[in-house]
Amino acid sequence: MKVLVATEKPFAKAAVDGIREIVEKNGHELALLEKYTDAAQLKEAVADADALIVRSDKVTAEVVEAAKQLKIVVRAGAGYDNLDLAACTAKGIVAMNTPGQNSNAVAELAIGLMIYMSRNQFTPGTGKELKGKTIGIHAYGNVGRLVAQIAKNGFGMNVIAFDPFVPAEKLEAEGVKACASIEELYANCDFLSLHIPATAETKGSIGKKLVGSMKKGACLVNTARKEVINEDELIEVLAEREDIKYVTDIAPVKVDEFKEKFGARFFATPKKQGAETAEANINAGLASANQICDFFATGNRKFQVNK
Ligand code: NAD
């Protein structure tokens, strides 16, 4: 089988070497399309591929249409909003992600961004410590859970969380207070760390009402997706509440307006950095290759997301 790795933003070399080793050891062939600049290149490369590994690359309906013998596509990462799942399902293509493989990298970045904002973006002036403050975790999945544990065990923070799909008993057993509602979460934290996926339900859901209810001096930390934010409402509430800060790993569409209006109360990483560690690259890359080989060998669909 031909396994294509198509990455606009390539994996680390060690990850590619590891992927090649797994693919070839299992009797398959590896093809690489790195740093491509046009979707047409992806469409051409995917035409005869049996399996596809991508990172944040967009697997649109046109890409799926161009893939004449594709059986499986794996997003090396957690969020899979870059895959057109309906198009995959319509063609009988199995779509998977690699949950948990980059979570630690993202969690460490979330904590780093909190410190950066608490210390006035490392400019002179009196900052604040994390110890004793309350962090709200919005979605207690792989990343949220790690942020919670680092905040609690490493920094002595109080941790509260809201995730309608995780039982309160699990949170309480891990030393995290379960909030009964999203409103309770936002109104009671000094830092709010966002870890919800971008879905039809969550897109544009974080806006004026929730952010405006946050405590004095609170900071919203986004290592999830820009799409979950209602940007116009966030701009409005940051203008009204001069004590609130916003730090994000995914620059807003209106990044220039945020920078101009809110100065040191706003920071966006120049390019998404969350999963950009050698470790996360290697973990997610190797997991993708293993999942594909296992799928071809045994039909294992454990990480399928278009069931
Ligand atoms: P995950 O799938 O392990 O966890 C997602 C959690 O969200 C689950 O616990 C689920 O129950 C919860 N959830 C779903 N819908 C919800 C809702 N409406 N309200 C509250 N909770 C809800 O994913 P993860 O690995 O923790 O990653 C979380 C998100 O972070 C991803 O979807 C992705 O968009 C983003 N991410 C960003 C980077 C980066 O580079 N910055 C890297 C990895 C992941």
Boltz pocket constraint, residues with backbone or C-beta under 6 A from the ligand:
constraints:
  - pocket:
      binder: B
      contacts: [[A, 77], [A, 78], [A, 79], [A, 80], [A, 99], [A, 100], [A, 102], [A, 103], [A, 106], [A, 138], [A, 139], [A, 140], [A, 141], [A, 142], [A, 143], [A, 144], [A, 162], [A, 163], [A, 164], [A, 165], [A, 166], [A, 194], [A, 195], [A, 196], [A, 197], [A, 198], [A, 201], [A, 202], [A, 223], [A, 224], [A, 225], [A, 249], [A, 272], [A, 273], [A, 274], [A, 275], [A, 276]]
      max_distance: 6.0
